[in-house]
Amino acid sequence: MLDSKRPEYHVWRQMRQRCNNPNNKDFKHYGEKGVVVWWTWEHWFHVFIYDMGPRPSHAHWIDRINPEGNYEPRNCRWALPSEGLKRNR
């Protein structure tokens, strides 16, 4: 399967956009505040998948365990918005 067809690919792209693209509507909450994507995740989708594993369902989104921290393996998990973690996409 092409990476771009994987359900996690959209999550990965959006995560990177929030942190790197000043034109992204959410940049002010992420990149502007200094939140960065771990360098290997930034460049390689397959490393992101290796570390995070498959997205459990379409409803799951990437969550930063410590909302002050970066997008990196030790600080991220798949979570449901109903878990009260939507603020950390």
PyMOL Python script that loads the backbone (N, CA, C, O; Angstrom):
from pymol import cmd

cmd.read_pdbstr("""\
ATOM      1  N   MET A   1       0.846  -1.177   0.000  1.00  0.00           N
ATOM      2  CA  MET A   1       0.000   0.000   0.000  1.00  0.00           C
ATOM      3  C   MET A   1       0.896   1.246   0.000  1.00  0.00           C
ATOM      4  O   MET A   1       1.876   1.323   0.741  1.00  0.00           O
ATOM      5  N   LEU A   2       0.547   2.190  -0.825  1.00  0.00           N
ATOM      6  CA  LEU A   2       1.271   3.459  -0.833  1.00  0.00           C
ATOM      7  C   LEU A   2       1.097   4.145   0.514  1.00  0.00           C
ATOM      8  O   LEU A   2       0.014   4.116   1.099  1.00  0.00           O
ATOM      9  N   ASP A   3       2.164   4.760   1.001  1.00  0.00           N
ATOM     10  CA  ASP A   3       2.082   5.438   2.290  1.00  0.00           C
ATOM     11  C   ASP A   3       0.943   6.441   2.344  1.00  0.00           C
ATOM     12  O   ASP A   3       0.258   6.547   3.361  1.00  0.00           O
ATOM     13  N   SER A   4       0.733   7.173   1.267  1.00  0.00           N
ATOM     14  CA  SER A   4      -0.297   8.207   1.261  1.00  0.00           C
ATOM     15  C   SER A   4      -1.711   7.640   1.381  1.00  0.00           C
ATOM     16  O   SER A   4      -2.654   8.389   1.634  1.00  0.00           O
ATOM     17  N   LYS A   5      -1.866   6.343   1.204  1.00  0.00           N
ATOM     18  CA  LYS A   5      -3.178   5.702   1.335  1.00  0.00           C
ATOM     19  C   LYS A   5      -3.433   5.197   2.755  1.00  0.00           C
ATOM     20  O   LYS A   5      -4.557   4.825   3.089  1.00  0.00           O
ATOM     21  N   ARG A   6      -2.403   5.183   3.582  1.00  0.00           N
ATOM     22  CA  ARG A   6      -2.551   4.715   4.961  1.00  0.00           C
ATOM     23  C   ARG A   6      -3.315   5.747   5.781  1.00  0.00           C
ATOM     24  O   ARG A   6      -3.125   6.946   5.579  1.00  0.00           O
ATOM     25  N   PRO A   7      -4.171   5.314   6.701  1.00  0.00           N
ATOM     26  CA  PRO A   7      -4.933   6.266   7.508  1.00  0.00           C
ATOM     27  C   PRO A   7      -4.041   7.158   8.379  1.00  0.00           C
ATOM     28  O   PRO A   7      -4.420   8.283   8.705  1.00  0.00           O
ATOM     29  N   GLU A   8      -2.882   6.669   8.748  1.00  0.00           N
ATOM     30  CA  GLU A   8      -1.969   7.441   9.594  1.00  0.00           C
ATOM     31  C   GLU A   8      -1.266   8.569   8.826  1.00  0.00           C
ATOM     32  O   GLU A   8      -0.765   9.518   9.429  1.00  0.00           O
ATOM     33  N   TYR A   9      -1.233   8.459   7.514  1.00  0.00           N
ATOM     34  CA  TYR A   9      -0.499   9.431   6.710  1.00  0.00           C
ATOM     35  C   TYR A   9      -1.058  10.842   6.878  1.00  0.00           C
ATOM     36  O   TYR A   9      -0.296  11.801   6.996  1.00  0.00           O
ATOM     37  N   HIS A  10      -2.372  10.971   6.887  1.00  0.00           N
ATOM     38  CA  HIS A  10      -2.994  12.288   7.075  1.00  0.00           C
ATOM     39  C   HIS A  10      -2.620  12.869   8.442  1.00  0.00           C
ATOM     40  O   HIS A  10      -2.323  14.059   8.550  1.00  0.00           O
ATOM     41  N   VAL A  11      -2.633  12.042   9.473  1.00  0.00           N
ATOM     42  CA  VAL A  11      -2.257  12.485  10.822  1.00  0.00           C
ATOM     43  C   VAL A  11      -0.823  12.989  10.822  1.00  0.00           C
ATOM     44  O   VAL A  11      -0.528  14.045  11.383  1.00  0.00           O
ATOM     45  N   TRP A  12       0.069  12.228  10.188  1.00  0.00           N
ATOM     46  CA  TRP A  12       1.485  12.603  10.104  1.00  0.00           C
ATOM     47  C   TRP A  12       1.666  13.935   9.381  1.00  0.00           C
ATOM     48  O   TRP A  12       2.408  14.801   9.847  1.00  0.00           O
ATOM     49  N   ARG A  13       0.994  14.098   8.251  1.00  0.00           N
ATOM     50  CA  ARG A  13       1.107  15.353   7.493  1.00  0.00           C
ATOM     51  C   ARG A  13       0.584  16.541   8.291  1.00  0.00           C
ATOM     52  O   ARG A  13       1.211  17.600   8.322  1.00  0.00           O
ATOM     53  N   GLN A  14      -0.569  16.359   8.937  1.00  0.00           N
ATOM     54  CA  GLN A  14      -1.159  17.452   9.716  1.00  0.00           C
ATOM     55  C   GLN A  14      -0.269  17.829  10.906  1.00  0.00           C
ATOM     56  O   GLN A  14      -0.114  19.011  11.213  1.00  0.00           O
ATOM     57  N   MET A  15       0.302  16.850  11.561  1.00  0.00           N
ATOM     58  CA  MET A  15       1.213  17.101  12.681  1.00  0.00           C
ATOM     59  C   MET A  15       2.369  17.984  12.210  1.00  0.00           C
ATOM     60  O   MET A  15       2.715  18.965  12.868  1.00  0.00           O
ATOM     61  N   ARG A  16       2.948  17.640  11.097  1.00  0.00           N
ATOM     62  CA  ARG A  16       4.074  18.405  10.552  1.00  0.00           C
ATOM     63  C   ARG A  16       3.654  19.806  10.135  1.00  0.00           C
ATOM     64  O   ARG A  16       4.393  20.767  10.349  1.00  0.00           O
ATOM     65  N   GLN A  17       2.469  19.929   9.540  1.00  0.00           N
ATOM     66  CA  GLN A  17       1.970  21.235   9.125  1.00  0.00           C
ATOM     67  C   GLN A  17       1.742  22.155  10.327  1.00  0.00           C
ATOM     68  O   GLN A  17       2.099  23.332  10.283  1.00  0.00           O
ATOM     69  N   ARG A  18       1.152  21.626  11.396  1.00  0.00           N
ATOM     70  CA  ARG A  18       0.903  22.440  12.595  1.00  0.00           C
ATOM     71  C   ARG A  18       2.191  23.014  13.173  1.00  0.00           C
ATOM     72  O   ARG A  18       2.202  24.114  13.723  1.00  0.00           O
ATOM     73  N   CYS A  19       3.263  22.263  13.042  1.00  0.00           N
ATOM     74  CA  CYS A  19       4.533  22.691  13.641  1.00  0.00           C
ATOM     75  C   CYS A  19       5.403  23.509  12.697  1.00  0.00           C
ATOM     76  O   CYS A  19       6.238  24.284  13.165  1.00  0.00           O
ATOM     77  N   ASN A  20       5.241  23.366  11.407  1.00  0.00           N
ATOM     78  CA  ASN A  20       6.187  23.959  10.452  1.00  0.00           C
ATOM     79  C   ASN A  20       5.628  25.023   9.519  1.00  0.00           C
ATOM     80  O   ASN A  20       6.386  25.823   8.971  1.00  0.00           O
ATOM     81  N   ASN A  21       4.333  25.043   9.333  1.00  0.00           N
ATOM     82  CA  ASN A  21       3.754  25.923   8.318  1.00  0.00           C
ATOM     83  C   ASN A  21       3.051  27.123   8.958  1.00  0.00           C
ATOM     84  O   ASN A  21       1.958  26.969   9.503  1.00  0.00           O
ATOM     85  N   PRO A  22       3.653  28.307   8.902  1.00  0.00           N
ATOM     86  CA  PRO A  22       3.021  29.494   9.496  1.00  0.00           C
ATOM     87  C   PRO A  22       1.650  29.810   8.901  1.00  0.00           C
ATOM     88  O   PRO A  22       0.877  30.549   9.512  1.00  0.00           O
ATOM     89  N   ASN A  23       1.332  29.271   7.732  1.00  0.00           N
ATOM     90  CA  ASN A  23       0.028  29.491   7.119  1.00  0.00           C
ATOM     91  C   ASN A  23      -1.037  28.501   7.601  1.00  0.00           C
ATOM     92  O   ASN A  23      -2.214  28.655   7.276  1.00  0.00           O
ATOM     93  N   ASN A  24      -0.634  27.495   8.366  1.00  0.00           N
ATOM     94  CA  ASN A  24      -1.583  26.530   8.907  1.00  0.00           C
ATOM     95  C   ASN A  24      -2.385  27.195  10.024  1.00  0.00           C
ATOM     96  O   ASN A  24      -1.816  27.910  10.849  1.00  0.00           O
ATOM     97  N   LYS A  25      -3.685  26.970  10.059  1.00  0.00           N
ATOM     98  CA  LYS A  25      -4.546  27.632  11.040  1.00  0.00           C
ATOM     99  C   LYS A  25      -4.184  27.288  12.488  1.00  0.00           C
ATOM    100  O   LYS A  25      -4.491  28.061  13.396  1.00  0.00           O
ATOM    101  N   ASP A  26      -3.549  26.160  12.714  1.00  0.00           N
ATOM    102  CA  ASP A  26      -3.182  25.748  14.071  1.00  0.00           C
ATOM    103  C   ASP A  26      -1.728  26.050  14.439  1.00  0.00           C
ATOM    104  O   ASP A  26      -1.299  25.742  15.551  1.00  0.00           O
ATOM    105  N   PHE A  27      -0.976  26.641  13.528  1.00  0.00           N
ATOM    106  CA  PHE A  27       0.445  26.925  13.770  1.00  0.00           C
ATOM    107  C   PHE A  27       0.648  27.726  15.053  1.00  0.00           C
ATOM    108  O   PHE A  27       1.616  27.494  15.778  1.00  0.00           O
ATOM    109  N   LYS A  28      -0.248  28.663  15.340  1.00  0.00           N
ATOM    110  CA  LYS A  28      -0.098  29.520  16.522  1.00  0.00           C
ATOM    111  C   LYS A  28      -0.118  28.727  17.826  1.00  0.00           C
ATOM    112  O   LYS A  28       0.420  29.175  18.838  1.00  0.00           O
ATOM    113  N   HIS A  29      -0.740  27.544  17.799  1.00  0.00           N
ATOM    114  CA  HIS A  29      -0.821  26.702  18.995  1.00  0.00           C
ATOM    115  C   HIS A  29       0.309  25.682  19.082  1.00  0.00           C
ATOM    116  O   HIS A  29       0.474  25.030  20.113  1.00  0.00           O
ATOM    117  N   TYR A  30       1.080  25.539  18.024  1.00  0.00           N
ATOM    118  CA  TYR A  30       2.113  24.517  17.968  1.00  0.00           C
ATOM    119  C   TYR A  30       3.463  25.122  17.587  1.00  0.00           C
ATOM    120  O   TYR A  30       4.271  25.421  18.465  1.00  0.00           O
ATOM    121  N   GLY A  31       3.713  25.303  16.317  1.00  0.00           N
ATOM    122  CA  GLY A  31       5.008  25.804  15.855  1.00  0.00           C
ATOM    123  C   GLY A  31       5.387  27.145  16.446  1.00  0.00           C
ATOM    124  O   GLY A  31       6.541  27.360  16.818  1.00  0.00           O
ATOM    125  N   GLU A  32       4.436  28.038  16.534  1.00  0.00           N
ATOM    126  CA  GLU A  32       4.722  29.366  17.088  1.00  0.00           C
ATOM    127  C   GLU A  32       5.094  29.291  18.564  1.00  0.00           C
ATOM    128  O   GLU A  32       5.800  30.159  19.076  1.00  0.00           O
ATOM    129  N   LYS A  33       4.617  28.248  19.247  1.00  0.00           N
ATOM    130  CA  LYS A  33       4.938  28.056  20.669  1.00  0.00           C
ATOM    131  C   LYS A  33       6.176  27.191  20.861  1.00  0.00           C
ATOM    132  O   LYS A  33       6.543  26.870  21.991  1.00  0.00           O
ATOM    133  N   GLY A  34       6.819  26.816  19.767  1.00  0.00           N
ATOM    134  CA  GLY A  34       8.056  26.049  19.864  1.00  0.00           C
ATOM    135  C   GLY A  34       7.903  24.544  19.824  1.00  0.00           C
ATOM    136  O   GLY A  34       8.885  23.824  20.004  1.00  0.00           O
ATOM    137  N   VAL A  35       6.695  24.048  19.594  1.00  0.00           N
ATOM    138  CA  VAL A  35       6.491  22.597  19.484  1.00  0.00           C
ATOM    139  C   VAL A  35       7.096  22.135  18.157  1.00  0.00           C
ATOM    140  O   VAL A  35       6.818  22.706  17.102  1.00  0.00           O
ATOM    141  N   VAL A  36       7.913  21.109  18.228  1.00  0.00           N
ATOM    142  CA  VAL A  36       8.550  20.577  17.027  1.00  0.00           C
ATOM    143  C   VAL A  36       8.261  19.085  16.889  1.00  0.00           C
ATOM    144  O   VAL A  36       7.865  18.417  17.844  1.00  0.00           O
ATOM    145  N   VAL A  37       8.467  18.592  15.696  1.00  0.00           N
ATOM    146  CA  VAL A  37       8.349  17.167  15.400  1.00  0.00           C
ATOM    147  C   VAL A  37       9.751  16.571  15.485  1.00  0.00           C
ATOM    148  O   VAL A  37      10.700  17.113  14.919  1.00  0.00           O
ATOM    149  N   TRP A  38       9.870  15.457  16.195  1.00  0.00           N
ATOM    150  CA  TRP A  38      11.158  14.764  16.308  1.00  0.00           C
ATOM    151  C   TRP A  38      11.751  14.582  14.919  1.00  0.00           C
ATOM    152  O   TRP A  38      11.036  14.231  13.980  1.00  0.00           O
ATOM    153  N   TRP A  39      13.041  14.814  14.781  1.00  0.00           N
ATOM    154  CA  TRP A  39      13.677  14.923  13.458  1.00  0.00           C
ATOM    155  C   TRP A  39      13.473  13.704  12.573  1.00  0.00           C
ATOM    156  O   TRP A  39      13.317  13.862  11.362  1.00  0.00           O
ATOM    157  N   THR A  40      13.467  12.505  13.120  1.00  0.00           N
ATOM    158  CA  THR A  40      13.253  11.347  12.240  1.00  0.00           C
ATOM    159  C   THR A  40      11.798  11.252  11.805  1.00  0.00           C
ATOM    160  O   THR A  40      11.524  10.832  10.681  1.00  0.00           O
ATOM    161  N   TRP A  41      10.866  11.628  12.658  1.00  0.00           N
ATOM    162  CA  TRP A  41       9.459  11.651  12.249  1.00  0.00           C
ATOM    163  C   TRP A  41       9.232  12.726  11.208  1.00  0.00           C
ATOM    164  O   TRP A  41       8.432  12.548  10.289  1.00  0.00           O
ATOM    165  N   GLU A  42       9.915  13.818  11.342  1.00  0.00           N
ATOM    166  CA  GLU A  42       9.756  14.926  10.398  1.00  0.00           C
ATOM    167  C   GLU A  42      10.054  14.483   8.972  1.00  0.00           C
ATOM    168  O   GLU A  42       9.385  14.912   8.032  1.00  0.00           O
ATOM    169  N   HIS A  43      11.040  13.640   8.815  1.00  0.00           N
ATOM    170  CA  HIS A  43      11.522  13.276   7.483  1.00  0.00           C
ATOM    171  C   HIS A  43      11.064  11.920   6.962  1.00  0.00           C
ATOM    172  O   HIS A  43      11.064  11.695   5.752  1.00  0.00           O
ATOM    173  N   TRP A  44      10.673  11.008   7.860  1.00  0.00           N
ATOM    174  CA  TRP A  44      10.365   9.648   7.421  1.00  0.00           C
ATOM    175  C   TRP A  44       9.078   9.125   8.032  1.00  0.00           C
ATOM    176  O   TRP A  44       9.003   8.830   9.225  1.00  0.00           O
ATOM    177  N   PHE A  45       8.082   9.020   7.191  1.00  0.00           N
ATOM    178  CA  PHE A  45       6.789   8.488   7.624  1.00  0.00           C
ATOM    179  C   PHE A  45       6.932   7.073   8.178  1.00  0.00           C
ATOM    180  O   PHE A  45       6.300   6.738   9.180  1.00  0.00           O
ATOM    181  N   HIS A  46       7.753   6.239   7.541  1.00  0.00           N
ATOM    182  CA  HIS A  46       7.864   4.848   7.993  1.00  0.00           C
ATOM    183  C   HIS A  46       8.434   4.746   9.410  1.00  0.00           C
ATOM    184  O   HIS A  46       8.116   3.795  10.125  1.00  0.00           O
ATOM    185  N   VAL A  47       9.258   5.689   9.828  1.00  0.00           N
ATOM    186  CA  VAL A  47       9.772   5.691  11.212  1.00  0.00           C
ATOM    187  C   VAL A  47       8.645   6.080  12.174  1.00  0.00           C
ATOM    188  O   VAL A  47       8.517   5.505  13.255  1.00  0.00           O
ATOM    189  N   PHE A  48       7.836   7.056  11.772  1.00  0.00           N
ATOM    190  CA  PHE A  48       6.682   7.449  12.576  1.00  0.00           C
ATOM    191  C   PHE A  48       5.773   6.238  12.824  1.00  0.00           C
ATOM    192  O   PHE A  48       5.355   5.996  13.956  1.00  0.00           O
ATOM    193  N   ILE A  49       5.470   5.486  11.773  1.00  0.00           N
ATOM    194  CA  ILE A  49       4.616   4.296  11.900  1.00  0.00           C
ATOM    195  C   ILE A  49       5.281   3.229  12.758  1.00  0.00           C
ATOM    196  O   ILE A  49       4.618   2.593  13.577  1.00  0.00           O
ATOM    197  N   TYR A  50       6.564   3.029  12.583  1.00  0.00           N
ATOM    198  CA  TYR A  50       7.291   2.037  13.385  1.00  0.00           C
ATOM    199  C   TYR A  50       7.168   2.373  14.875  1.00  0.00           C
ATOM    200  O   TYR A  50       6.924   1.491  15.698  1.00  0.00           O
ATOM    201  N   ASP A  51       7.339   3.649  15.211  1.00  0.00           N
ATOM    202  CA  ASP A  51       7.299   4.065  16.611  1.00  0.00           C
ATOM    203  C   ASP A  51       5.878   4.106  17.187  1.00  0.00           C
ATOM    204  O   ASP A  51       5.659   3.697  18.327  1.00  0.00           O
ATOM    205  N   MET A  52       4.918   4.597  16.404  1.00  0.00           N
ATOM    206  CA  MET A  52       3.551   4.778  16.904  1.00  0.00           C
ATOM    207  C   MET A  52       2.676   3.539  16.736  1.00  0.00           C
ATOM    208  O   MET A  52       1.732   3.329  17.498  1.00  0.00           O
ATOM    209  N   GLY A  53       2.991   2.731  15.745  1.00  0.00           N
ATOM    210  CA  GLY A  53       2.125   1.606  15.435  1.00  0.00           C
ATOM    211  C   GLY A  53       0.919   2.082  14.646  1.00  0.00           C
ATOM    212  O   GLY A  53       0.737   3.283  14.450  1.00  0.00           O
ATOM    213  N   PRO A  54       0.096   1.152  14.195  1.00  0.00           N
ATOM    214  CA  PRO A  54      -1.072   1.542  13.408  1.00  0.00           C
ATOM    215  C   PRO A  54      -2.082   2.320  14.254  1.00  0.00           C
ATOM    216  O   PRO A  54      -2.201   2.119  15.462  1.00  0.00           O
ATOM    217  N   ARG A  55      -2.783   3.191  13.594  1.00  0.00           N
ATOM    218  CA  ARG A  55      -3.845   3.954  14.236  1.00  0.00           C
ATOM    219  C   ARG A  55      -4.965   2.973  14.593  1.00  0.00           C
ATOM    220  O   ARG A  55      -5.473   2.283  13.710  1.00  0.00           O
ATOM    221  N   PRO A  56      -5.359   2.898  15.869  1.00  0.00           N
ATOM    222  CA  PRO A  56      -6.352   1.891  16.273  1.00  0.00           C
ATOM    223  C   PRO A  56      -7.704   2.023  15.585  1.00  0.00           C
ATOM    224  O   PRO A  56      -8.360   1.018  15.308  1.00  0.00           O
ATOM    225  N   SER A  57      -8.123   3.246  15.309  1.00  0.00           N
ATOM    226  CA  SER A  57      -9.384   3.453  14.595  1.00  0.00           C
ATOM    227  C   SER A  57      -9.336   4.835  13.958  1.00  0.00           C
ATOM    228  O   SER A  57      -8.451   5.639  14.252  1.00  0.00           O
ATOM    229  N   HIS A  58     -10.301   5.098  13.082  1.00  0.00           N
ATOM    230  CA  HIS A  58     -10.365   6.405  12.429  1.00  0.00           C
ATOM    231  C   HIS A  58     -10.612   7.514  13.454  1.00  0.00           C
ATOM    232  O   HIS A  58     -10.254   8.667  13.215  1.00  0.00           O
ATOM    233  N   ALA A  59     -11.214   7.176  14.584  1.00  0.00           N
ATOM    234  CA  ALA A  59     -11.518   8.167  15.618  1.00  0.00           C
ATOM    235  C   ALA A  59     -10.285   8.567  16.435  1.00  0.00           C
ATOM    236  O   ALA A  59     -10.289   9.616  17.080  1.00  0.00           O
ATOM    237  N   HIS A  60      -9.244   7.756  16.415  1.00  0.00           N
ATOM    238  CA  HIS A  60      -8.031   8.066  17.188  1.00  0.00           C
ATOM    239  C   HIS A  60      -7.210   9.162  16.511  1.00  0.00           C
ATOM    240  O   HIS A  60      -7.150   9.256  15.285  1.00  0.00           O
ATOM    241  N   TRP A  61      -6.595   9.968  17.331  1.00  0.00           N
ATOM    242  CA  TRP A  61      -5.736  11.046  16.866  1.00  0.00           C
ATOM    243  C   TRP A  61      -4.464  11.011  17.671  1.00  0.00           C
ATOM    244  O   TRP A  61      -4.426  10.412  18.746  1.00  0.00           O
ATOM    245  N   ILE A  62      -3.421  11.643  17.173  1.00  0.00           N
ATOM    246  CA  ILE A  62      -2.170  11.670  17.907  1.00  0.00           C
ATOM    247  C   ILE A  62      -2.298  12.624  19.100  1.00  0.00           C
ATOM    248  O   ILE A  62      -2.810  13.735  18.969  1.00  0.00           O
ATOM    249  N   ASP A  63      -1.832  12.177  20.242  1.00  0.00           N
ATOM    250  CA  ASP A  63      -1.918  12.947  21.478  1.00  0.00           C
ATOM    251  C   ASP A  63      -0.519  13.110  22.066  1.00  0.00           C
ATOM    252  O   ASP A  63       0.243  12.148  22.164  1.00  0.00           O
ATOM    253  N   ARG A  64      -0.199  14.327  22.452  1.00  0.00           N
ATOM    254  CA  ARG A  64       1.042  14.560  23.194  1.00  0.00           C
ATOM    255  C   ARG A  64       0.728  14.399  24.677  1.00  0.00           C
ATOM    256  O   ARG A  64      -0.088  15.141  25.223  1.00  0.00           O
ATOM    257  N   ILE A  65       1.361  13.452  25.319  1.00  0.00           N
ATOM    258  CA  ILE A  65       1.115  13.146  26.723  1.00  0.00           C
ATOM    259  C   ILE A  65       1.390  14.381  27.583  1.00  0.00           C
ATOM    260  O   ILE A  65       0.584  14.745  28.439  1.00  0.00           O
ATOM    261  N   ASN A  66       2.513  15.005  27.348  1.00  0.00           N
ATOM    262  CA  ASN A  66       2.824  16.282  27.985  1.00  0.00           C
ATOM    263  C   ASN A  66       2.539  17.361  26.948  1.00  0.00           C
ATOM    264  O   ASN A  66       3.274  17.477  25.967  1.00  0.00           O
ATOM    265  N   PRO A  67       1.485  18.153  27.147  1.00  0.00           N
ATOM    266  CA  PRO A  67       1.125  19.141  26.129  1.00  0.00           C
ATOM    267  C   PRO A  67       2.176  20.229  25.916  1.00  0.00           C
ATOM    268  O   PRO A  67       2.118  20.962  24.929  1.00  0.00           O
ATOM    269  N   GLU A  68       3.122  20.335  26.823  1.00  0.00           N
ATOM    270  CA  GLU A  68       4.215  21.295  26.655  1.00  0.00           C
ATOM    271  C   GLU A  68       5.374  20.681  25.863  1.00  0.00           C
ATOM    272  O   GLU A  68       6.294  21.390  25.453  1.00  0.00           O
ATOM    273  N   GLY A  69       5.327  19.371  25.652  1.00  0.00           N
ATOM    274  CA  GLY A  69       6.408  18.668  24.975  1.00  0.00           C
ATOM    275  C   GLY A  69       6.231  18.616  23.471  1.00  0.00           C
ATOM    276  O   GLY A  69       5.257  19.125  22.917  1.00  0.00           O
ATOM    277  N   ASN A  70       7.189  17.994  22.835  1.00  0.00           N
ATOM    278  CA  ASN A  70       7.208  17.886  21.377  1.00  0.00           C
ATOM    279  C   ASN A  70       6.545  16.602  20.903  1.00  0.00           C
ATOM    280  O   ASN A  70       6.180  15.737  21.699  1.00  0.00           O
ATOM    281  N   TYR A  71       6.400  16.501  19.597  1.00  0.00           N
ATOM    282  CA  TYR A  71       5.945  15.263  18.975  1.00  0.00           C
ATOM    283  C   TYR A  71       7.157  14.355  18.859  1.00  0.00           C
ATOM    284  O   TYR A  71       7.998  14.535  17.978  1.00  0.00           O
ATOM    285  N   GLU A  72       7.241  13.380  19.750  1.00  0.00           N
ATOM    286  CA  GLU A  72       8.351  12.430  19.774  1.00  0.00           C
ATOM    287  C   GLU A  72       7.867  11.133  20.399  1.00  0.00           C
ATOM    288  O   GLU A  72       6.835  11.121  21.071  1.00  0.00           O
ATOM    289  N   PRO A  73       8.592  10.040  20.190  1.00  0.00           N
ATOM    290  CA  PRO A  73       8.102   8.733  20.639  1.00  0.00           C
ATOM    291  C   PRO A  73       7.733   8.666  22.121  1.00  0.00           C
ATOM    292  O   PRO A  73       6.716   8.067  22.470  1.00  0.00           O
ATOM    293  N   ARG A  74       8.528   9.261  22.983  1.00  0.00           N
ATOM    294  CA  ARG A  74       8.249   9.169  24.426  1.00  0.00           C
ATOM    295  C   ARG A  74       7.061  10.016  24.854  1.00  0.00           C
ATOM    296  O   ARG A  74       6.559   9.852  25.967  1.00  0.00           O
ATOM    297  N   ASN A  75       6.604  10.913  24.001  1.00  0.00           N
ATOM    298  CA  ASN A  75       5.572  11.850  24.401  1.00  0.00           C
ATOM    299  C   ASN A  75       4.280  11.718  23.592  1.00  0.00           C
ATOM    300  O   ASN A  75       3.386  12.554  23.724  1.00  0.00           O
ATOM    301  N   CYS A  76       4.173  10.692  22.768  1.00  0.00           N
ATOM    302  CA  CYS A  76       2.981  10.579  21.908  1.00  0.00           C
ATOM    303  C   CYS A  76       2.318   9.221  22.040  1.00  0.00           C
ATOM    304  O   CYS A  76       2.958   8.208  22.323  1.00  0.00           O
ATOM    305  N   ARG A  77       1.006   9.240  21.823  1.00  0.00           N
ATOM    306  CA  ARG A  77       0.193   8.020  21.818  1.00  0.00           C
ATOM    307  C   ARG A  77      -1.027   8.285  20.955  1.00  0.00           C
ATOM    308  O   ARG A  77      -1.335   9.431  20.629  1.00  0.00           O
ATOM    309  N   TRP A  78      -1.717   7.219  20.590  1.00  0.00           N
ATOM    310  CA  TRP A  78      -3.006   7.345  19.916  1.00  0.00           C
ATOM    311  C   TRP A  78      -4.060   7.477  21.004  1.00  0.00           C
ATOM    312  O   TRP A  78      -4.046   6.715  21.971  1.00  0.00           O
ATOM    313  N   ALA A  79      -4.976   8.434  20.863  1.00  0.00           N
ATOM    314  CA  ALA A  79      -6.016   8.649  21.865  1.00  0.00           C
ATOM    315  C   ALA A  79      -7.320   9.060  21.187  1.00  0.00           C
ATOM    316  O   ALA A  79      -7.336   9.520  20.046  1.00  0.00           O
ATOM    317  N   LEU A  80      -8.395   8.881  21.919  1.00  0.00           N
ATOM    318  CA  LEU A  80      -9.715   9.294  21.446  1.00  0.00           C
ATOM    319  C   LEU A  80     -10.052  10.670  22.012  1.00  0.00           C
ATOM    320  O   LEU A  80      -9.673  10.981  23.141  1.00  0.00           O
ATOM    321  N   PRO A  81     -10.757  11.495  21.246  1.00  0.00           N
ATOM    322  CA  PRO A  81     -11.182  12.802  21.780  1.00  0.00           C
ATOM    323  C   PRO A  81     -11.991  12.659  23.067  1.00  0.00           C
ATOM    324  O   PRO A  81     -11.925  13.529  23.936  1.00  0.00           O
ATOM    325  N   SER A  82     -12.749  11.576  23.201  1.00  0.00           N
ATOM    326  CA  SER A  82     -13.566  11.368  24.396  1.00  0.00           C
ATOM    327  C   SER A  82     -12.724  11.165  25.653  1.00  0.00           C
ATOM    328  O   SER A  82     -13.246  11.229  26.766  1.00  0.00           O
ATOM    329  N   GLU A  83     -11.438  10.924  25.482  1.00  0.00           N
ATOM    330  CA  GLU A  83     -10.549  10.778  26.631  1.00  0.00           C
ATOM    331  C   GLU A  83     -10.106  12.139  27.169  1.00  0.00           C
ATOM    332  O   GLU A  83      -9.280  12.223  28.078  1.00  0.00           O
ATOM    333  N   GLY A  84     -10.663  13.187  26.598  1.00  0.00           N
ATOM    334  CA  GLY A  84     -10.350  14.527  27.069  1.00  0.00           C
ATOM    335  C   GLY A  84      -9.003  15.023  26.608  1.00  0.00           C
ATOM    336  O   GLY A  84      -8.419  15.909  27.231  1.00  0.00           O
ATOM    337  N   LEU A  85      -8.500  14.460  25.519  1.00  0.00           N
ATOM    338  CA  LEU A  85      -7.142  14.791  25.075  1.00  0.00           C
ATOM    339  C   LEU A  85      -7.131  15.523  23.741  1.00  0.00           C
ATOM    340  O   LEU A  85      -6.063  15.722  23.162  1.00  0.00           O
ATOM    341  N   LYS A  86      -8.270  15.921  23.251  1.00  0.00           N
ATOM    342  CA  LYS A  86      -8.350  16.533  21.933  1.00  0.00           C
ATOM    343  C   LYS A  86      -7.444  17.761  21.807  1.00  0.00           C
ATOM    344  O   LYS A  86      -6.944  18.052  20.720  1.00  0.00           O
ATOM    345  N   ARG A  87      -7.236  18.467  22.889  1.00  0.00           N
ATOM    346  CA  ARG A  87      -6.414  19.687  22.856  1.00  0.00           C
ATOM    347  C   ARG A  87      -4.984  19.424  22.424  1.00  0.00           C
ATOM    348  O   ARG A  87      -4.288  20.363  22.038  1.00  0.00           O
ATOM    349  N   ASN A  88      -4.522  18.188  22.474  1.00  0.00           N
ATOM    350  CA  ASN A  88      -3.122  17.870  22.200  1.00  0.00           C
ATOM    351  C   ASN A  88      -2.880  17.240  20.845  1.00  0.00           C
ATOM    352  O   ASN A  88      -1.816  16.657  20.635  1.00  0.00           O
ATOM    353  N   ARG A  89      -3.800  17.329  19.932  1.00  0.00           N
ATOM    354  CA  ARG A  89      -3.614  16.680  18.640  1.00  0.00           C
ATOM    355  C   ARG A  89      -2.198  16.835  18.215  1.00  0.00           C
ATOM    356  O   ARG A  89      -1.819  16.359  17.145  1.00  0.00           O
TER     357      ARG A  89
END
""", "prot")
cmd.dss("prot")
cmd.show_as("cartoon", "prot")
cmd.util.cbc("prot")
cmd.orient("prot")
